[in-house]
C-alpha cells in the first residue's frame, strides 16, 4: 500500500486541532466569541459592551399618564470582557518527527494525549467558572449531596424560570448523580462514528425530563471561607443603608462586575474570610420578579465577588451580585424589614459550613457565559503556524523552536481563551445539589 505523505508541520497541527476540538465537551454549553485583533501573549485584550436601558410601565384609567413631572431617565449600563490568558501543551521533537503520514498522525499516542489533555483542561476551566458564576443555588449547599430525584432538577428549573430564563438550558451533573438518578436518565448511545472520528470524550450523554445533560468528573470542589455560616453575621448600617440606584451600579468597573453592590457586615470574630463565589441571604430581603412585578417566595440570594477578609470580625465593602435595588425597572429585591426602612442588624446566612468543601452542579443557559478567544500573535523568530477550529471560533498556534547553544528542539501548542460572565448572565445559571 502506498504511504500518503503531506507537509509534516501542517499535518501535525491539523491533526492536533481536530483531536482537540472533537474532544471538547463544553462546545455547546457556552457562547464563543472571537476578537478581531491578534492577542499579544503578554498584554491581553479587554472590551466594553453596552447594556441597553430598561423602562417600567404604568396603567392609567380615563386618560394617559401625566408626564408633566418628567419622563423616565435613560441609563445605559456596561459589562467588561477580558482576554488575558493562554493555555499551552507541548511535546518532544522525537514525537513530532515520528509523524510523517496521515496514518502516523492517527496512531500517535503522544499527539492524542497532548490534544486531549488540552481539551480536558479547557473543559475543566469552563465548568468551574460556570459552576461558580451564579448567585442562585437550590438544594443542600452545605455538602456534596447528589442530585437524586426529578424534584431536585425541578427546583432548579423553576428558579431559572422565575429569573426569566425562557430559553433552553443544559444540566451539568456528576457521575454520582447519574448513579443516583437511575431510570430518570434517558441515555444517548455513543456512536461508532464518534470513535472513528477521534472523539474519545463523550459530551451530552443523556437527558432528564427533556433537559440535555452532561455527566462529568470535572465539576469543581470548592472550599468556602472560614466565616461562621449562620446566627453570626449581620448587616452593619447604624446609619445609612445598602440600597442602590441602578445608575450607580450599571457601569462595570472590571469584568463580571455589572450590577454589583457593596455591603458591610459585622458579628464574626477576628480575621474570618469570605471566598469568591460564595452565596448568602439576608433575613427579610426577598427576590423580586421584574416581569410579573411581584415579590417571589424565596429570599434573594447574593454571590460574593472576590475574596474578603474581616478586620476584628467586620467585613467592609464586600462586593456582591445582584446589587440591592428596591425601585425602578431594575428592581432586584423587596426589603420586608420594618416596612422597608430597616437595614441594620439583619441576619445574614452564608451557604456552606465554615471551611467546608462543596461540589455544586449547575444548569446553564448558553447565553450566560461567553468564552472570548483571539488568534495569538505569530512569533518573530523560529517557525509557527495557526489552525482555526471549525466547531468553535478558536485557533491553535503551533510553535517550533531550537536552541543554538544546546541543539535542543521543542514544539508547543497554545490557545488564547478566557471565560467571562455576560451582563445578567449570573441569573441565567443556577447551582444545584440534592436536597
C-alpha positions, 0 to 999 in steps of 0.5 A, spaced: 500 500 500 502 506 498 504 511 504 500 518 503 505 523 505 503 531 506 507 537 509 509 534 516 508 541 520 501 542 517 499 535 518 501 535 525 497 541 527 491 539 523 491 533 526 492 536 533 486 541 532 481 536 530 483 531 536 482 537 540 476 540 538 472 533 537 474 532 544 471 538 547 465 537 551 463 544 553 462 546 545 455 547 546 454 549 553 457 556 552 457 562 547 464 563 543 466 569 541 472 571 537 476 578 537 478 581 531 485 583 533 491 578 534 492 577 542 499 579 544 501 573 549 503 578 554 498 584 554 491 581 553 485 584 550 479 587 554 472 590 551 466 594 553 459 592 551 453 596 552 447 594 556 441 597 553 436 601 558 430 598 561 423 602 562 417 600 567 410 601 565 404 604 568 396 603 567 392 609 567 384 609 567 380 615 563 386 618 560 394 617 559 399 618 564 401 625 566 408 626 564 408 633 566 413 631 572 418 628 567 419 622 563 423 616 565 431 617 565 435 613 560 441 609 563 445 605 559 449 600 563 456 596 561 459 589 562 467 588 561 470 582 557 477 580 558 482 576 554 488 575 558 490 568 558 493 562 554 493 555 555 499 551 552 501 543 551 507 541 548 511 535 546 518 532 544 521 533 537 522 525 537 514 525 537 513 530 532 518 527 527 515 520 528 509 523 524 510 523 517 503 520 514 496 521 515 496 514 518 502 516 523 498 522 525 492 517 527 496 512 531 500 517 535 499 516 542 503 522 544 499 527 539 492 524 542 494 525 549 497 532 548 490 534 544 486 531 549 489 533 555 488 540 552 481 539 551 480 536 558 483 542 561 479 547 557 473 543 559 475 543 566 476 551 566 469 552 563 465 548 568 468 551 574 467 558 572 460 556 570 459 552 576 461 558 580 458 564 576 451 564 579 448 567 585 442 562 585 443 555 588 437 550 590 438 544 594 443 542 600 449 547 599 452 545 605 455 538 602 456 534 596 449 531 596 447 528 589 442 530 585 437 524 586 430 525 584 426 529 578 424 534 584 431 536 585 432 538 577 425 541 578 427 546 583 432 548 579 428 549 573 423 553 576 428 558 579 431 559 572 424 560 570 422 565 575 429 569 573 426 569 566 430 564 563 425 562 557 430 559 553 433 552 553 438 550 558 443 544 559 444 540 566 451 539 568 451 533 573 456 528 576 457 521 575 454 520 582 448 523 580 447 519 574 448 513 579 443 516 583 438 518 578 437 511 575 431 510 570 430 518 570 436 518 565 434 517 558 441 515 555 444 517 548 448 511 545 455 513 543 456 512 536 461 508 532 462 514 528 464 518 534 470 513 535 472 513 528 472 520 528 477 521 534 472 523 539 474 519 545 470 524 550 463 523 550 459 530 551 451 530 552 450 523 554 443 523 556 437 527 558 432 528 564 425 530 563 427 533 556 433 537 559 440 535 555 445 533 560 452 532 561 455 527 566 462 529 568 468 528 573 470 535 572 465 539 576 469 543 581 470 542 589 470 548 592 472 550 599 468 556 602 471 561 607 472 560 614 466 565 616 461 562 621 455 560 616 449 562 620 446 566 627 453 570 626 453 575 621 449 581 620 448 587 616 452 593 619 448 600 617 447 604 624 446 609 619 445 609 612 443 603 608 445 598 602 440 600 597 442 602 590 440 606 584 441 602 578 445 608 575 450 607 580 451 600 579 450 599 571 457 601 569 462 595 570 468 597 573 472 590 571 469 584 568 463 580 571 462 586 575 455 589 572 450 590 577 454 589 583 453 592 590 457 593 596 455 591 603 458 591 610 457 586 615 459 585 622 458 579 628 464 574 626 470 574 630 477 576 628 480 575 621 474 570 618 474 570 610 469 570 605 471 566 598 469 568 591 463 565 589 460 564 595 452 565 596 448 568 602 441 571 604 439 576 608 433 575 613 427 579 610 430 581 603 426 577 598 427 576 590 423 580 586 420 578 579 421 584 574 416 581 569 410 579 573 412 585 578 411 581 584 415 579 590 417 571 589 417 566 595 424 565 596 429 570 599 434 573 594 440 570 594 447 574 593 454 571 590 460 574 593 465 577 588 472 576 590 475 574 596 474 578 603 477 578 609 474 581 616 478 586 620 476 584 628 470 580 625 467 586 620 467 585 613 467 592 609 465 593 602 464 586 600 462 586 593 456 582 591 451 580 585 445 582 584 446 589 587 440 591 592 435 595 588 428 596 591 425 601 585 425 602 578 425 597 572 431 594 575 428 592 581 432 586 584 429 585 591 423 587 596 426 589 603 420 586 608 424 589 614 420 594 618 416 596 612 422 597 608 426 602 612 430 597 616 437 595 614 441 594 620 442 588 624 439 583 619 441 576 619 445 574 614 446 566 612 452 564 608 451 557 604 456 552 606 459 550 613 465 554 615 471 551 611 467 546 608 468 543 601 462 543 596 461 540 589 455 544 586 452 542 579 449 547 575 444 548 569 446 553 564 443 557 559 448 558 553 447 565 553 450 566 560 457 565 559 461 567 553 468 564 552 472 570 548 478 567 544 483 571 539 488 568 534 495 569 538 500 573 535 505 569 530 512 569 533 518 573 530 523 568 530 523 560 529 517 557 525 509 557 527 503 556 524 495 557 526 489 552 525 482 555 526 477 550 529 471 549 525 466 547 531 468 553 535 471 560 533 478 558 536 485 557 533 491 553 535 498 556 534 503 551 533 510 553 535 517 550 533 523 552 536 531 550 537 536 552 541 543 554 538 547 553 544 544 546 546 541 543 539 535 542 543 528 542 539 521 543 542 514 544 539 508 547 543 501 548 542 497 554 545 490 557 545 488 564 547 481 563 551 478 566 557 471 565 560 467 571 562 460 572 565 455 576 560 451 582 563 445 578 567 448 572 565 449 570 573 441 569 573 441 565 567 445 559 571 443 556 577 447 551 582 444 545 584 445 539 589 440 534 592 436 536 597 
